[in-house]
Amino acid sequence: MECVLPASPNWYCSRIVDCSVNGTACIGAKNAIDVWDIRADPVRHVCRIDAHHDRIVAVSLCHAAGYVPQKCCSAGEDGMVRVWNLENRELMQEHCHHKVCLYDNYVPRTLRLMYIV
């Protein structure tokens, strides 16, 4: 299957796309997160979450097997780190104590909990 992603000014960021084994893909596009079902034929755009005030620099999915609801962590140039529930598109947590621009985030693949580093 071939999938062409839409152009984004965020492509210079190394962690701007993440995919899970269940076929969910999250892509940082300007200040929003685009959620795609890449197992569907054809690939289907699920939703767009307006996530940050400034550009998103990193997205990470929680990859724990069978974890519901599926979560996505986003980091933005606005200094915010946010955790999103992808099922209802609601903000679950946010961390706003950074004084400088963020460049990355990380979610350990073996844990059910999401840690912000």
Residue pairs with C-beta under 8 A, 6 or more apart in sequence:
1 38
1 41
1 43
3 36
3 38
3 43
5 17
5 27
6 29
6 34
8 16
8 27
8 28
8 29
8 30
9 30
9 55
10 16
10 28
10 29
10 30
10 55
10 56
10 57
13 28
13 56
13 57
13 58
13 103
14 104
15 57
15 58
15 59
15 60
15 104
15 105
16 27
16 28
16 56
16 57
16 58
16 59
17 25
17 26
17 27
17 28
17 59
18 25
18 26
18 59
18 60
18 61
18 72
19 25
19 26
19 38
19 61
20 61
20 63
20 70
21 63
21 65
22 39
22 70
23 37
23 38
23 39
23 40
24 35
24 36
24 37
24 38
24 46
24 61
24 70
24 86
25 35
25 36
25 37
25 38
26 33
26 34
26 35
26 36
26 59
26 61
26 72
26 86
27 33
27 34
27 36
27 59
28 55
28 56
28 57
28 58
28 59
28 74
29 48
29 56
30 55
30 56
31 50
31 51
31 52
31 53
31 54
31 55
31 56
31 76
32 48
32 49
32 50
32 51
32 52
32 56
33 48
33 49
33 51
33 56
33 59
33 72
33 74
33 84
34 45
34 47
34 48
35 45
35 46
35 47
35 48
35 49
35 72
35 86
36 43
36 44
36 45
36 46
37 43
37 44
37 46
47 89
49 72
49 84
49 89
51 74
51 76
51 82
51 84
52 74
52 76
52 77
52 78
52 80
52 82
53 76
53 78
53 80
54 76
54 77
54 78
55 76
55 77
56 74
56 75
56 76
56 77
57 75
57 76
57 77
57 101
57 102
57 103
57 104
58 74
58 75
58 102
58 103
58 104
58 105
59 72
59 73
59 74
59 75
59 105
60 72
60 73
60 105
60 106
60 107
61 70
61 71
61 72
61 73
61 107
62 70
62 71
62 72
62 73
62 107
62 112
62 114
63 107
63 109
64 109
64 110
64 111
64 112
67 112
68 87
69 85
69 86
69 87
69 88
70 85
70 86
70 87
71 83
71 84
71 85
71 86
71 92
71 114
72 83
72 84
72 86
73 81
73 82
73 83
73 84
73 105
73 107
73 114
73 116
74 81
74 82
74 84
74 105
75 81
75 102
75 103
75 104
75 105
76 82
76 102
77 101
77 102
79 96
79 98
79 99
79 100
79 101
79 102
80 94
80 95
80 96
80 98
80 102
81 94
81 95
81 96
81 98
81 102
81 105
81 116
82 91
82 93
82 94
82 95
83 91
83 92
83 93
83 94
83 114
83 116
84 90
84 91
84 92
85 91
85 92
95 116
105 116
105 117
106 115
106 117
107 114
107 115
108 115
